[in-house]
Amino acid sequence: MTVGKHTFDEADWYTPVELVSAADGLNIESIWEHALDFKQKMGADYIMKRRQEQIQRSLWNYLGDALMKKLRH
């Protein structure tokens, strides 16, 4: 997929899994570094495109729920 200046295959990204504890401060910095790495690798254009898709899905879900509620009553 090409978005803006970045070319990547979403399958190239894997979601790292780590034990985290905010109470103990365990791996908080590591999780933050993973988030920054994701942002850099995916690029701002990709992230904005995904955010717009999420907003659109959310809107359609809201409208569908509101319509179903009206139809039930």
C-alpha positions in Angstrom: 0.0 0.0 0.0 1.3 3.5 -0.8 0.1 6.4 1.3 1.8 9.7 0.9 5.6 9.2 0.8 5.4 5.8 2.6 5.1 2.4 1.0 4.5 -0.5 3.3 2.6 -3.7 3.7 0.5 -3.8 6.7 1.5 -7.4 7.2 5.0 -6.2 7.9 3.9 -4.6 11.2 3.3 -6.9 14.1 1.9 -5.8 17.4 4.5 -6.3 20.1 3.2 -7.9 23.3 4.8 -7.1 26.7 3.9 -7.3 30.3 3.1 -3.8 31.5 2.2 -2.4 34.9 1.5 1.3 35.5 1.4 0.6 39.2 5.0 -0.8 39.1 6.2 1.3 36.2 7.0 -1.8 34.3 7.8 -1.4 30.6 5.9 2.0 30.3 8.8 3.5 28.3 8.9 0.4 26.1 5.2 0.7 25.2 5.7 4.4 24.4 8.6 3.5 22.1 6.5 0.9 20.3 3.8 3.6 19.7 6.3 6.0 18.4 7.8 3.4 16.1 4.4 2.5 14.8 3.7 6.2 14.1 7.0 6.6 12.2 6.7 3.4 10.2 3.1 3.9 9.2 3.4 7.6 8.5 1.0 10.4 9.2 -1.0 10.0 6.1 -1.8 6.3 6.9 -2.7 7.1 10.5 -5.0 10.0 9.3 -6.7 7.7 6.7 -7.3 5.0 9.4 -8.7 7.6 11.8 -11.1 8.9 9.1 -12.2 5.3 8.5 -12.8 4.8 12.2 -14.9 8.0 12.4 -16.9 7.0 9.4 -17.6 3.5 10.9 -18.5 5.0 14.2 -21.0 7.4 12.5 -22.7 4.6 10.6 -22.9 2.5 13.7 -24.4 5.4 15.6 -26.9 6.1 12.8 -27.8 2.4 12.6 -28.3 2.1 16.3 -30.5 5.3 16.4 -32.6 4.1 13.5 -33.1 0.6 15.1 -34.1 2.3 18.4 -36.7 4.5 16.5 -38.1 1.4 14.7 -38.4 -0.6 17.9 -40.4 2.2 19.6 
